[in-house]
């Protein structure tokens, strides 16, 4: 329990509209958004490292394609590269409290989809 409190204390506050629509949206706003904000630089670094390993950066193909093509590349990568997807999801799951982990596992497919969508949007918005 002490570890759970320490994890919660690390997270930044994220202002979101109160929601009562469904449990997945509440989990997204209360748990996923603060974790993604806390580790924003880590996700950017992981993606930059991914580009280097794929010989797409810093002077590779990725830097020369248009922003819409970069967006498509990011989305395609997160959809198809299972190893990279698992790394990103594992990074997020590693920040869950024991209760949050149980909630995540109860609706894993939906929450994984939401997590990857939010990570994708962060990478796109910040011009990796």
N, C-alpha and C positions, 0 to 999 in steps of 0.2 A: 504494500500500500504506500509506503514511503517513496518508492520509485515512481509510482503513479503521480503523486503530488509534485515531485521534482519535474517530471515531464510536463505537467500542466503549467507549472510556474515559468517554464522557458518560453511558452508560446506567446506571441504578440496578440493583442486584441485586434479583432477584425470586425468592423461595423457592417452588419448585414441587416436586411429587413427581417423582422420576425416572421417565422413561417410555421404554419400548422398543416401544410398540404400533405406531407408524407415523411416517413422516418428517414428515407434516403436524403432528402433535401435538408432536413434538420442536421443529419450527420455531416453532410457536406459543409454546411455553414458553421457548425459548432466545432468540428474536428479537422476536416480536411483543409479548409481555407487557412486557419492559423498555422498548421504544419507547413503548408506550401509557402506561406509568407515567410516563416522562420527559415526555411531552407531554400529560398529562392536562388541565392548565389550558388548553392550546391547543385541545383538542377541545371543552371546555366553552364556551370563547369563540366558537369557530366555530359551534356550535349556537345559542348565544344570538344571535349576529349573524344567523343564518339565520331565527330566530324574529322578530327585529325587521324584517328585509326582507320577511317574509311578513305583517307586521302582526299577529303572534300574541303579541308581548311588548313591553314589560314588563307592560302592563295589558290585553293582548289576550286572546283566547280561551284560549290555552294555560294561562295562569295561573289560569283559572277552571274548568278541567275537572278531573275526579277523577284521582287517580294512575293507575288502570288505563287511563283514556282518554289520559293523557299518555304512558304506555308504548306504547299502540297508535299514537299519533301519531308517536312517535320511530321505532318499527319501520316504520311505513308510509313515513315520509320516507326512511329509509335504503334501503328496498326500491324506491321509485318515482322519487325525484329523482336522475337520473343525474348531473347536474352536481355536486350536493352530494356524492354517493357518490364521484365521481372526485376531488374536492378532498380528502376524508378519506383515501382510499387513496393519493393522491399524497403527502400529508403523511407517511404511514408509509413509503412506498417511498423517499422522499428521505432516510431515515435508514439505509437498507440499505448494507452493505458490498457490494463487487462480487460476492463469493461468495454472499451472502444474496440478492442480486438474481437471480442465476442459479437458485438454489434456488426462489425465489418464482415465477419465470417457468415453471419446470418443472411446477408444480402451481398455477397462477394462480387458477383458479376456486375450488378448495377453500380456498386460503389467503386469498383475497379474502372469501369467505363467513365464514371464521373471524374475520378482522379486523373486519368489519362487525358481527358478532355481539358481539364483545368491546367495541367502541366503543358499540354500542347499550346493552349492559348497564352500562357506565360512566355513560352519560348518565342512565339510569333510576335507578341506585343513588345518584346524587349530586343528585337532585332539581334538575335543570337549572333 
